[in-house]
Each structure stands twice: as structure tokens, then as C-alpha cells.
């Protein structure tokens, strides 16, 4: 937890310059320390007695630029996964250790002049393969598990959440 105790601020008289200075020094320190990932989890965890470990609010953010071969992203411990990828050949994107309940943001762009197939695979932390990976768009459903065509120069942005099954269902453009 933060080294600054905000309860001590109750006794400060902010009309006095020296006490105002103490407050102005401690407030940013408290916000910086108190709202770190580990401390937020600790607050949610009831100061260590609950079910949310300090590492539970992790984010995995990956940028894959100009890829033309299969890619694997290890999502171990991540509650939020964000992947931005530009690709120039048909390939498979594999998410390993994707927790059930993790949110996933996928921004993929085909940088070629022709349609390319993007296939996805995913496994839960125990190694169980995901049985459904799809993205629902205004133009229909893209079944990434079987391989979905991304048109020439097109960008698709999908957001969704992994669920029991395990499956990953995303909604996008």
C-alpha cells in the first residue's frame, strides 16, 4: 500500500502554507503509489485477505508489424489482451494461456493487394484448446478457428471476451 496515509490529511489546515505544502507533496505521491496495478488489486483484495492476487490485473499488449509467418502470443496471467497486427501473408495467430474471462482486443490489417486468410487458435492456461473463435461483423460472422479471409488492405478491429467452453467471441467492424 502507499507510504502516504490520507487519513492524516484530516488534521491539516490547508489555509496554512506549510500544511498546504505537505498536502500538495503527498497527494501526487499517494495517487502514483496507490493506483499501481498491484495496489489496486490489493485494495480489491481487501488488503491481502480476498481472492484477487496483486498480479490479477495484468494486461498483455503486443504489436506485430509486417508479419508473414505464424505468430504465438503468450497471454499468461493477463486479464486484458490487446494485439495489433499488420500481416502480408496467410498465417495463424495463436494465443496461449488465454484465461477464461479475459477481454481480447484484436486489430488486424491485411497490407497486401489481395485477400489473406487469418486463422486463429487459442489455449486456456491448462492447455485446453478453445473450441470457438469467431468475430461477428456487420457483414457476417468470421470463423477464425477455420480461417477467415481479410480483404486486401482491410483493417478489422474486434473486441470480445473469452468464456467457458472455452470460446472467444468478438464483435467488430
C-alpha positions as CSV (number, residue, x, y, z in Angstrom):
1,X,0.0,0.0,0.0
2,X,1.1,3.6,-0.4
3,X,3.6,5.0,2.1
4,X,1.3,8.1,2.5
5,X,-1.7,7.8,4.8
6,X,-4.5,10.0,3.5
7,X,-6.2,9.8,6.9
8,X,-3.5,12.2,8.3
9,X,-4.8,14.9,5.9
10,X,-7.9,15.4,8.1
11,X,-5.8,17.3,10.6
12,X,-4.2,19.6,8.0
13,X,-5.2,23.2,7.9
14,X,-4.9,24.0,4.2
15,X,-5.1,27.7,4.8
16,X,-1.6,27.5,6.3
17,X,1.1,27.4,3.7
18,X,3.3,24.8,5.3
19,X,0.4,22.3,5.8
20,X,-0.8,23.0,2.3
21,X,2.7,22.2,1.0
22,X,2.6,18.9,2.9
23,X,-0.8,18.0,1.2
24,X,0.4,19.1,-2.3
25,X,3.5,16.9,-1.9
26,X,1.7,13.9,-0.6
27,X,-1.3,13.8,-2.9
28,X,0.6,13.1,-6.1
29,X,2.8,10.5,-4.3
30,X,-0.4,8.8,-2.9
31,X,-2.0,8.7,-6.4
32,X,1.1,7.4,-8.0
33,X,1.7,4.7,-5.4
34,X,-1.9,3.9,-4.6
35,X,-3.1,3.3,-8.1
36,X,-0.4,1.0,-9.4
37,X,-1.7,-2.4,-10.7
38,X,-0.5,-4.3,-7.6
39,X,-2.0,-1.8,-5.2
40,X,-5.4,-1.6,-7.0
41,X,-5.6,-5.4,-6.8
42,X,-4.6,-5.3,-3.1
43,X,-7.4,-2.8,-2.5
44,X,-9.9,-5.0,-4.3
45,X,-8.5,-7.9,-2.4
46,X,-9.3,-6.5,1.0
47,X,-5.6,-5.9,1.9
48,X,-4.5,-9.4,1.1
49,X,-7.4,-11.5,2.5
50,X,-9.5,-11.9,-0.6
51,X,-9.4,-13.7,-3.9
52,X,-7.7,-11.1,-6.2
53,X,-3.9,-11.5,-6.2
54,X,-1.8,-8.5,-6.9
55,X,-0.9,-9.9,-10.4
56,X,-4.5,-10.4,-11.4
57,X,-4.9,-7.1,-13.2
58,X,-2.3,-7.6,-15.9
59,X,-2.5,-6.5,-19.5
60,X,-0.7,-8.1,-22.4
61,X,-0.2,-5.6,-25.2
62,X,1.6,-6.8,-28.4
63,X,2.3,-5.1,-31.7
64,X,3.2,-7.3,-34.6
65,X,4.2,-5.3,-37.7
66,X,4.6,-6.7,-41.2
67,X,4.4,-10.3,-40.2
68,X,4.3,-13.1,-42.8
69,X,4.8,-16.2,-40.6
70,X,2.7,-17.8,-37.9
71,X,2.7,-15.9,-34.6
72,X,2.2,-17.0,-31.0
73,X,1.3,-14.7,-28.1
74,X,1.7,-16.0,-24.6
75,X,-1.2,-14.4,-22.6
76,X,-0.2,-16.0,-19.2
77,X,-1.6,-14.0,-16.3
78,X,-3.3,-11.4,-18.5
79,X,-6.8,-10.2,-17.8
80,X,-6.7,-8.0,-20.8
81,X,-5.1,-8.9,-24.1
82,X,-4.6,-6.3,-26.9
83,X,-3.0,-7.3,-30.2
84,X,-2.3,-5.0,-33.1
85,X,-1.0,-6.9,-36.2
86,X,-0.3,-6.0,-39.8
87,X,0.3,-9.0,-42.0
88,X,1.4,-9.7,-45.5
89,X,0.8,-13.5,-45.9
90,X,-1.8,-16.0,-44.8
91,X,-0.9,-17.1,-41.2
92,X,-2.1,-18.4,-37.9
93,X,-2.2,-16.3,-34.8
94,X,-2.1,-18.5,-31.6
95,X,-3.0,-17.2,-28.2
96,X,-1.6,-19.4,-25.5
97,X,-2.6,-19.4,-21.8
98,X,-5.6,-17.2,-22.5
99,X,-7.6,-17.1,-19.2
100,X,-11.3,-17.7,-19.2
101,X,-12.9,-14.3,-18.7
102,X,-10.0,-12.3,-20.3
103,X,-11.0,-9.5,-22.6
104,X,-9.4,-9.5,-26.0
105,X,-8.9,-6.6,-28.4
106,X,-7.7,-7.6,-31.9
107,X,-6.8,-5.0,-34.5
108,X,-5.6,-6.8,-37.7
109,X,-4.7,-5.2,-41.1
110,X,-4.0,-7.0,-44.4
111,X,-1.3,-4.9,-46.0
112,X,-1.4,-6.7,-49.4
113,X,-3.3,-6.2,-52.6
114,X,-5.2,-9.4,-52.2
115,X,-7.3,-11.2,-49.7
116,X,-5.5,-13.2,-47.0
117,X,-6.6,-15.9,-44.6
118,X,-6.2,-15.3,-40.9
119,X,-6.5,-18.4,-38.8
120,X,-6.6,-18.2,-35.0
121,X,-6.0,-20.8,-32.3
122,X,-6.0,-20.4,-28.5
123,X,-5.4,-22.5,-25.5
124,X,-6.5,-22.0,-21.9
125,X,-3.8,-22.0,-19.2
126,X,-4.2,-25.8,-18.7
127,X,-3.6,-26.4,-22.4
128,X,-7.3,-27.0,-23.3
129,X,-7.9,-25.7,-26.8
130,X,-10.5,-23.1,-27.5
131,X,-13.4,-24.7,-29.5
132,X,-14.9,-21.4,-30.9
133,X,-13.0,-18.3,-32.1
134,X,-15.2,-16.0,-34.1
135,X,-15.8,-12.4,-34.9
136,X,-19.2,-11.0,-35.6
137,X,-19.3,-8.2,-38.1
138,X,-22.0,-6.2,-40.0
139,X,-21.1,-8.4,-43.0
140,X,-21.5,-11.7,-41.2
141,X,-19.5,-14.0,-38.9
142,X,-15.8,-14.6,-39.4
143,X,-14.8,-18.1,-38.1
144,X,-11.2,-17.5,-37.2
145,X,-10.7,-21.1,-36.0
146,X,-11.3,-22.4,-39.5
147,X,-9.7,-19.4,-41.1
148,X,-11.3,-16.1,-42.2
149,X,-10.5,-14.0,-45.2
150,X,-9.4,-10.4,-44.6
151,X,-9.8,-8.4,-47.8
152,X,-7.0,-6.5,-49.5
153,X,-5.9,-3.5,-47.4
154,X,-8.7,-4.1,-44.9
155,X,-8.5,-3.5,-41.2
156,X,-10.7,-5.3,-38.8
157,X,-11.0,-4.4,-35.1
158,X,-12.6,-6.9,-32.8
159,X,-13.3,-6.8,-29.1
160,X,-14.6,-9.6,-27.0
161,X,-14.2,-11.9,-24.0
162,X,-13.2,-15.4,-23.6
163,X,-15.8,-17.7,-22.0
164,X,-16.1,-21.2,-20.8
165,X,-16.1,-23.9,-23.5
166,X,-13.5,-22.4,-23.9
167,X,-14.5,-20.0,-26.6
168,X,-13.7,-16.5,-27.8
169,X,-16.5,-14.5,-29.4
170,X,-15.7,-11.0,-30.6
171,X,-17.7,-8.2,-32.2
172,X,-16.1,-5.9,-34.7
173,X,-16.4,-3.9,-37.9
